[in-house]
């Protein structure tokens, strides 16, 4: 029996402001743990035409009969909306009952989530969420590791703001049981006027040991209409080796810098953590007080509009761009130079590859996980391309050869009967999921299955309209934790099981 089946349908309630659900454009599973006690639960974030990003907690119901044919029964999963992420203006307006709601609703067209951690624990670390509205308005939220929060770790920015970074707001879970949601405002917010706001990708913080010692912040890439990619500082401190996977920590009694070990709250001291660089005044000589949104590089201008972006998961400072004219460009600033590592050089990106197999807009891009040996691209003609990028990898991680050939190895000519809107690679490295304007979500084998144009499984009619986004949770192949989710124009999200 196939392990691919529909488990649950989540409806975005749009805060109860309208009887019609607003479209959901992007969904992302968080790589961080959802709670300190429920290791099997998943955290899902959804962004769309609403000015609110919804955060959900998903877990399997143990009492569900696994042999039941009623796979659409809501009892298949526990789904609860736990948080709402808002911009500062939307947050203030929501909490000011006297104000008139005349704010234009632009929605969040792009969303990305990363885990800010450098240790061995594959679920520990702070969650960093970035989303952009049309016009390049970027909001950055950070969620403290639930285990650290349980141990009494506090956030310096919350203390300075009177602990008003979040507030209660009414809401209901998808199972119709009343629950208290947290309305959370961002720790950083900025605007990049040249950015379209439709493409955003966070540089993987886990590769911090390859980045320059001078760099202290998480970087984000934004696409522009003139074909350029803008690399900005987010204002959020990045984990680096030697700090126990946490950005900054101080003792409440010592008040110093990074002497305390985060999570060690023994004695009378309380561990205090700084999330943001522009509030950290200890390293002013290292330019840490610069505001978020500072542009450090502009790459690849003068070409067709950027439609998609993806960073390489293992090769530092390497990303791929999908353009409106069908061209796929790969840029890299990776170097082993000691001058760069110790901060004497800046980020100098150059184009190392140009792939010209398509003449239609490339809206979907992703490297395979976990090593990035394959590159997948989907276009508006319904074609799914697979490229071999493994030659750039080597036995020693200090000698990546980014100029090695990237070759087309397979192409599904009719992967979808319409535009391919989004795709995501499975954590096992063997499969990739796509979604399209034909209202379907499809799972592909990265080998012969993709070459033959036959998907492993197809969820046809997954949504009533276009399926805009798709994402896969982290988990071992065949694990019950491995879930797939798609979102669409009808304002709903469909959760699928992917174990075989």
N, C-alpha and C positions, 0 to 999 in steps of 0.2 A: 504493500500500500504506500502510495506517495505521501511524503510528509508535507507537501505543499498544499495548504488550504487557507481559506479566509477565517480569521479568528474573531475579529471585532471591528466594528464600525464606530469611529469617534466623530462626533459632530461638534464643530466649533460654534459655541453658542453666541459668539459676538457680543458678550457681556450683556445679553438680553436687550440690546438697544434696537434690534430689528428682528422681525419675524423671518427675514431671509438671511441665511448664512452667507457670510462673505467668503470669497474664494481663498483657498489656502495655496500659496505659491511654493513654499519651501518647508520641508520637514527634516529634522536632524535628531538622531539618537545621541545622547551625551555619552562620551567615553568615560565619564566619572560615575562613581556609585551614587545611587539615588538616595540611600539612607544608610546609617551605620548598622542597622539591624537586619534589613532585608537585602541580602546579597544577590538574590535572584531577580529583584525588581529592576526595571529599566526606566530611564528618564527620557522623555520625548519632548522636543520643542517644535512649535509650529508657527510660521509667519505667513502673512498674506495681506489682503486688502484692508484689514483692520489695523488700527494704530496700536494694537496690543499683540505681543508675542505670548502665546499660551505654553505653559510647561505642564506636562502630564507625568504621572507615575503609573507604570504598567507592570502588572504581575499576573502570573497564571493562577487560576483558582484550583486549589488542590482537590476540592470536592467534585470537580467537573469529571463526568464520565468520559474517559478517553475514547470509548467505543461509540459515543453518541453521534448520530448523524446530523444533529442540529448544530452545525459548526458556527452558525451565525447567532446562536444564543448568547446574550450579553453575559451569561455566567461563565463563558469560556475564559474571560479575563477580568481582572479588577483594573479599572481605569479611573483615575481621579485627577482632576485639574488642581494643581497645587500652587501655582504661581502665575502671575501676569507681569511681564516685563514691559515697562513704559518709558518713553522719553521723559525728560524733566518737565517739559511743558505739559505733556499729557498727564503726567503724574500730578502736577499741581492742579490742573483743571479737574481731574477726577476727584481730588480731595477738597475742592472748593465748590461747595454746593451752590454758592451764590453766583458763580460765573456762568455765562452763557456759552454753550458749546458751539462755537462758530469756527473751530479749527478745521482746516481742510484735512480730509482723510486721504493720505497718500499711500499708507501701507508700507510694509517692509518687503522689498523685492528680492533681497539677498540675505542669506543667513549662514553663519558658520560657527562651529563650536570646537574648542580644543581643550586638552587637559594640560594644565600648567604644573608639570612635575618631572623630576629627573631621576627618581629612584627606581627600585625593582618592582614595586607593587603596581600591578597593571590596572588598578581601579582607584588608587589614591591620587590626591592632588586637587587643586582648585579648578573649577570650571570657568572658562572664559568664553563668553558669548558676544559675538559682534553681528550687527544687522544694519543694513543701510536702506534708507528711503530713497525714492526718486529724487534726483538732484544732488546726491552725494552726501546726505545727512547721515552720519554714522553714530550709533550708540554702542557702548561697551558695558556689559554687565559682568560681574565676577561673583561666583558662588563659592563660599568657603566649604572645604571638605567636611562633610557631615561628622566624620570621626573627630576631626580637630574641634569642631564646634561643640561636640559632646564632651570633650576634654576641657572645655573652658577657654579655648583660644578666642580672642576678640580682635576686631578689625579696627585699626587706627582711624580710618576715615569715618566709620560709624560713630566712634566716640566723639570725633570733632564735629560731627553733624547732629549730635544729640541723639544718636541711634535712630535716625529718621530715614535711613536708606530704604526701608521697607515699611509697609503698613498693611493692615487688614482691609480686604475688600470683599464684599459678598460675592457668592457664586455657587454654582452647583456642579457636581461631577457628572460625567456622562451617564452614570447609573442612577441619576436623579436623586441621589442622597446629598443633603446639604452639607457643605464643607467650608471651612474658612480658607480663603486664598490669600496669599501675600502679593500685594502690589509693590513691585520693586523698581526703583529708578536707577539709571546707569551711574557707574563710578566715573565714566569719562564720556564726553560727547563732543563731536567736532564735525565740521563740514568741509568737503573737498569740492569746490565749485566746478571743476572740470570733469568730475566723475559722473557717470550716468546713474549710479545707485543700483543697477541691476546685476552687477557682478562684484563679488567680494570673496577673498580667500585669505585666511590667517596663515602666516608662516609657521610651520610646526615648531612649537617651543621645545619639544623633546630633543631637537638637534642642537641644543644650546652648547654642547661641548665642541661643536665645530665652528661656532660663531665667534666673532671678535670679542675679546675681553672688554672692549670699550662699549659694546652693546649691552644695554640693560633692559630693554623693553621688547615686548612682543610687537612684531610688525604685521601690517595688513596690506594686501594688494587690492586696488580698486581699478576697474576698467573704465575707459573714457571713450567718448564718441569719435575722437580723432585717431583712435587706434593705439593710444598710449596706455601704459599701465603705471599707475602712481603707487609707490611704496611709501607708507606712512607709519609714523610712530603711533601706537595706540594709547600711550599713557599708562599702560599696565606693566608692572615689573615682571620679568620673565625668570623662571627658575633656572638656576645654574648649578653645575656640580659643586658640591661642598656645602650647600645651604640646606641640605636635607629635603630638597624638593620644594622649598617654600621661598618666596621672594625676599621678604625682610621680616625680621622679628626682633622685638625688644622686650626687656623685662620692665614691668610697671614700676618696680622699685629702682632699677638701674637706670632706665631711661636712655640707655646707650644705643648702639647700633645692632649688629647681628650676633651678639654674644649668646643669646638664649637659643636653645634648641626647640623648635616649634613642636608642640605636643607635650613637652615636659612642663607641666603646670604644678609640679610638686612644691611644697613649702608655701610661703605667703605670696609668691610672685604670680602674676598673670602674664601669659604670653600675649603680646600685642603684635599684630601683623600689619604691614603696609601693603596695600594693593597697588597704589598709584605712584608713579615716579614724580609727578609734578607737585605732590604734597610732601615728598621726602626731601628735607632740607639738609641732610647730612652730607650729600655728595654734590654740592653745588658746583664744585670745580670740575665735575665729570659730566656737566650739562644735563643732570637728571631733573632739573626743575623746568625743562622746556615743556610747553603745553602740548596736549595730545593733538594729533593731526599734522604735526610737522612733517613735511615731505622730505624724504632723504634721497629719493631717486625717481626719475621719470624715464620709463623704458618704452621703446618701440613706437614713437609717435609717427604720424604721417601715413598710417595704413588704415585698413577698414576697421569699422567699429568693433570693439571687444564684446563678444557674446558670452564667453565662458572663461574660467580661470581655474587652475589647479596647481598646487605646489607638489614637488616630488617628495615622497615620504622619507627617503633616506639620503638623497644627495643634497647637501646644504645649498641654499640660495639658488635653487633651480625651479623654474615654473614653466607651465605651458599655457598658451593663449589660443582660444578658438575665435575666429573672426567671421564677420558677416559675409565675406566673399568666399568662405570655405577654406581659407588658408589656416594652417595650424603652425604656430611659431613656438619654439622652445628657447628660452633665455636662461642664462646662468651667470652668476658672479662667483662661482665656487673657485677657491684658490687655496693652495697649501702654504702660501707665503707667510712667513713669520711676521712680516710687516703688517699684513692685514689682521692676523690673529691678535697681535698686541696693540692694534688700534692706530697704526700709522698710515693705513690706506682706507679709503672709503669703499662703498659697494659700487662696483663698476660692472653693470650687466652688459652682456653681449649676446646676440642671437647665435645659437650654435646649430639649429636645425630649422628647416622650413619644409612642411609636408603639404603637398598640393594635390591630393587625390580627390578632393571634393570641390564642387563649385557652388555649394549651398551653405547657408549659415550653420556654423557649428555651435549649438547651444549646450552640448553635453560633453564634458571631459572628465577623465579620472585616470589616475595611475592604479595599477593593481596593488593589492596589499599582501604582505606587509613591506615588501622590498621595492616595489615599483618596477618590476621587470617588464611589465606590459603597459602600454598606453592605449586607452579606449577613447574613441571619439564618435559622436552621433550627430547627424546632420538633418536638415529640413526635408531631405528626400527620403528619409526613412532608412538610410544606410548606417550600419554600425561597423566601424573600422577598429582593427586591433593591430598595434604596432609592437615590434620587439625592441625594447629599450634596455635589454639586459647587458649589452656590451659596455654600457657606461659604468656598470658595477664591476667591482674587482674583489679579490680575496682580502686585500687590505683597504680598509675604509678611508685611508688617508690619500689614496691615489685614484679617485674617481676620474674616469675619462669621459667627460661630458660631450666631447666632440666625436665619440664613437658613432658609427652609423645607426640610425633608427629606421627599421625596415617594416613595410607593410606585410603582415603574415596572414591575415584573414579579413574578409569583408562579408557581412550578411547584407545582401542587396535589398532585401525587403524585411528588415528587422521590425519595422512598423509601417502601417498604411497611413503615413502622415509624418509630421515632424517628430523627431526624438527630442523631448523636452529636457530630460535629465537622465543621469545614470549614476550608479554607485558600484564600487567593487566590494565583493565579499571578503571578510577577513581571512578566509582560508586560501585566498589567492587563486582559486580554481573557477570561480563564477563571477558574473557581473549581471546586474539588474538594470533594465531600462524602462522608461515610461514615455508615453507619447500622446499626441493629439487624437489618436484613434481609441482613446478611453481604456487603454490596456497597460498592464505591467507585465514584463516578461523577464525571465531568468535564463541566462545563457551560460553554457559551458565554455570556458576560455580556449579550449582546444578545438577538436573536430566539430563540436556542436555549433560553434559560431561560424566555422568555415562552411558547414553544410547549410546554414541559414535556418536551422531547426532549434527552437528554444527548448530548454529543459522543461519549462512549464510556462504557461501563459494565463494570466488572470485577466480575461476579457471582460469588459464592462465593469472594471474596478471602480470607476466613478461615473456619474451621470454626464460629466463633461470632460474636457481635457484633463489628463493627469499631468500636473505641472512638476511635481517633485517626487523623488523616491530615495530611501535611505535604508541601510542595513545596520543592525546592531552588532556590537562586538560579541564574540563568543566562538567556541570551538565548533568545527564542522560537525553537524549532526546533533548539536546541543539544543535542548529545548529553549535555551536563552536566545538563540539566534532567531531574530525576527526581521521582517521586511515591512516597510510602511510606505504607502503612496498617498498623495494628496491631490485635490483637484478643484475645478471650478465650482463644484456643488457645495464647497465648504466642508467637506467631510474628509476623514482620513481612514484608510483601510489598513488593518494590521494583518499580516500573513505569517504563517509558520513556514520555515524554510528547512527544517530537518528532513533528511532523506531516509 
